[in-house]
């Protein structure tokens, strides 16, 4: 399982919190690439919902992480 910013972007508008099955269904309905669906299918499914993309990909960059264009 691997995530990139492009793949994770398909889940930005997902209905959080959501279970693995709900996320797979969302990805299929929105036309996400096969890699996204495969990554979601490889997640643990303990029946508990994931609260955000950060629970799926802990290194997901947030707006606070983007310092590239910040003025000095």
N, C-alpha and C positions, 0 to 999 in steps of 0.2 A: 504494500500500500504506500503510495506516495501522493503528496499534495503539492500543487503549485498555486500561485496567486490566480492564474487563469482558471484552474479547476475549482478552487474554493469560491471564486466569484459567482459560480452558478448556484451557490447556497446562501448568498447574502440575503436574499428575500424569502428564504424558507420560513415556514410557520413555526418559529421557535417558541417554546420547547417542543421537541418532536422526537418520537421513537425512531429507531433505525428504519423500520418498515415505512413509516410516514415520510422519512427523508428520501428513501428509495422511490416511493410513489411520486413524490414531488419532483425529483430529478427526472424521472421518466416522463411525467406530464409536461415539464417545461423544456424538454428536448436537450437535456444536458448530455455531454459526451459520454460514451461508454466507460471511460476511465473513472468518471465521477461515480457512476452507478456501481462499478466494481469495487471502488474504494469504500463506498457506503455498505455494500453487502459484506465486506470483510470486517466491519466493525463488530464489537461485542454486542450481543443482544440479550440484555438481562431484563428487558421489559421496561426499564427506567428511561425516561426521556432525556435527550441531550438538551442542555439549556442554551447552547450557542455553538458557533463554529469553533470557538476556542477549546471546547471539550473534545472535539474531533481532531483538530490540528492545533496543539498547544502553542506552536510557533507562529500562528496566524498574526500577521502584522496589523496593528490598529493605527488609527490616526495619530496616536501619541508616539508611535515608533518612527514616523516619517520625519526625519530631521534634515533630509537632503536639501530642500529648498528654503529652509529656515534662514532668516537673516542673522548675521553674527552680531 
